[in-house]
Amino acid sequence: MAIFSLTKKADYGLSLLAYLSKKGRGGRVSLGEMEKRGMPRPFMAQIANSLVVAGILNSKEGRGGGYALNYEPGKVQVKEALEAIEGNEVAPVSCLTSPGSCPVEKSCGQKSFMGMFTTQIEEMLANYSLADLIKNA
């Protein structure tokens, strides 16, 4: 097991965005198409809706419908996409995004380190775009 890993939601969301990035801005993908790729339809609908609400995707119902990128893949940061998918900030520990959520928060001694670590992760993710997801695909 990995020490740090993406949630299944983030993994599927980035897979959807990588697939859409290959199609470019305006290229549509339906939930049925994602289901054929092995991704559960209801879960993908939830993820895609989060990305629509964030303005990263748009949706169209009916024949020829589906989801499409609102921007060129190079214009959307991976950080922005992950935050839209997960519905919160990127952080390895909950005390950074939800103060008071950890019973040992005041005495653990690692909060400062985790704050610096989180800043580095955020900066790195902000330096990559959806286009980077498919560079060597």
C-alpha positions as CSV (number, residue, x, y, z in Angstrom):
1,M,0.0,0.0,0.0
2,A,1.2,3.5,-0.8
3,I,1.9,6.0,1.9
4,F,0.2,8.7,-0.1
5,S,-2.5,7.8,-2.6
6,L,-5.3,9.3,-4.4
7,T,-8.9,8.5,-3.4
8,K,-10.8,6.4,-6.0
9,K,-12.9,9.5,-6.6
10,A,-9.7,11.5,-7.5
11,D,-8.3,8.7,-9.6
12,Y,-11.5,8.3,-11.6
13,G,-11.9,12.0,-12.0
14,L,-8.4,12.5,-13.3
15,S,-9.0,9.5,-15.7
16,L,-12.1,11.3,-17.0
17,L,-10.2,14.5,-17.4
18,A,-7.2,12.8,-19.2
19,Y,-9.7,11.1,-21.6
20,L,-11.3,14.4,-22.3
21,S,-7.9,16.1,-22.7
22,K,-7.1,13.7,-25.5
23,K,-10.3,14.8,-27.2
24,G,-9.4,18.5,-26.6
25,R,-11.7,21.4,-25.7
26,G,-15.3,20.6,-26.8
27,G,-14.7,16.9,-27.4
28,R,-17.6,15.1,-25.6
29,V,-17.6,11.9,-23.5
30,S,-20.9,10.3,-22.3
31,L,-21.3,8.4,-19.0
32,G,-22.0,5.3,-21.1
33,E,-18.6,5.7,-22.7
34,M,-17.0,6.0,-19.3
35,E,-18.9,3.0,-18.1
36,K,-17.5,0.9,-21.0
37,R,-14.0,2.0,-19.8
38,G,-14.8,0.3,-16.5
39,M,-15.9,3.3,-14.4
40,P,-19.1,3.1,-12.5
41,R,-21.8,5.3,-14.1
42,P,-23.4,6.7,-10.9
43,F,-20.0,7.5,-9.4
44,M,-18.8,9.2,-12.7
45,A,-22.0,11.2,-12.8
46,Q,-21.2,12.6,-9.3
47,I,-17.6,13.4,-10.2
48,A,-18.6,15.0,-13.6
49,N,-21.2,17.1,-11.8
50,S,-18.6,18.4,-9.4
51,L,-16.4,19.4,-12.4
52,V,-19.4,21.1,-14.0
53,V,-20.2,23.1,-10.9
54,A,-16.5,24.1,-10.7
55,G,-16.7,25.3,-14.3
56,I,-14.1,22.9,-15.6
57,L,-16.6,20.9,-17.7
58,N,-19.9,21.6,-19.4
59,S,-22.7,19.1,-19.9
60,K,-25.2,18.5,-22.7
61,E,-28.1,16.2,-22.5
62,G,-29.6,14.1,-25.2
63,R,-28.2,12.7,-28.5
64,G,-24.6,13.7,-28.9
65,G,-24.5,14.8,-25.3
66,G,-22.1,14.2,-22.6
67,Y,-19.3,16.2,-20.9
68,A,-16.7,18.4,-22.4
69,L,-13.9,20.6,-21.2
70,N,-14.6,24.3,-21.1
71,Y,-10.9,25.1,-21.6
72,E,-7.9,23.8,-23.4
73,P,-6.3,21.1,-21.3
74,G,-3.2,23.3,-20.8
75,K,-5.3,25.9,-19.1
76,V,-6.6,23.8,-16.2
77,Q,-4.3,23.1,-13.2
78,V,-4.3,19.6,-11.8
79,K,-4.7,21.2,-8.3
80,E,-7.8,23.0,-9.4
81,A,-9.3,19.8,-10.8
82,L,-8.5,17.7,-7.7
83,E,-10.0,20.4,-5.5
84,A,-13.2,20.4,-7.6
85,I,-13.4,16.6,-7.6
86,E,-12.8,16.2,-3.9
87,G,-14.7,19.3,-2.8
88,N,-11.9,20.6,-0.6
89,E,-8.3,21.7,-0.5
90,V,-5.4,19.3,-1.1
91,A,-3.9,18.3,2.3
92,P,-2.4,15.1,3.7
93,V,-3.8,15.6,7.2
94,S,-7.2,16.8,8.2
95,C,-6.1,19.4,10.8
96,L,-4.9,21.6,8.0
97,T,-8.3,21.9,6.4
98,S,-10.5,21.2,9.4
99,P,-9.0,22.7,12.6
100,G,-10.1,20.8,15.6
101,S,-10.8,17.6,13.7
102,C,-7.8,15.7,15.3
103,P,-7.8,14.8,19.0
104,V,-4.0,15.2,19.2
105,E,-3.7,18.3,17.0
106,K,-2.4,20.6,19.8
107,S,0.3,18.2,21.0
108,C,1.4,16.2,17.9
109,G,4.2,18.5,16.9
110,Q,3.9,17.7,13.2
111,K,1.4,20.4,12.1
112,S,4.1,22.9,11.1
113,F,5.9,20.3,9.0
114,M,2.7,19.1,7.4
115,G,1.8,22.7,6.6
116,M,5.1,23.2,4.7
117,F,4.6,19.8,3.0
118,T,1.1,20.7,1.9
119,T,2.4,24.0,0.5
120,Q,4.9,22.1,-1.6
121,I,2.3,19.7,-2.8
122,E,-0.1,22.5,-3.8
123,E,2.7,24.4,-5.6
124,M,3.7,21.2,-7.5
125,L,0.1,20.4,-8.5
126,A,-0.4,24.1,-9.6
127,N,2.5,23.7,-12.0
128,Y,0.9,20.8,-13.9
129,S,-2.1,21.0,-16.2
130,L,-4.5,18.5,-17.6
131,A,-2.3,18.5,-20.7
132,D,0.5,17.0,-18.6
133,L,-1.7,14.0,-17.7
134,I,-1.5,12.8,-21.3
135,K,2.0,14.0,-22.4
136,N,3.4,10.5,-22.8
137,A,0.2,8.6,-23.3
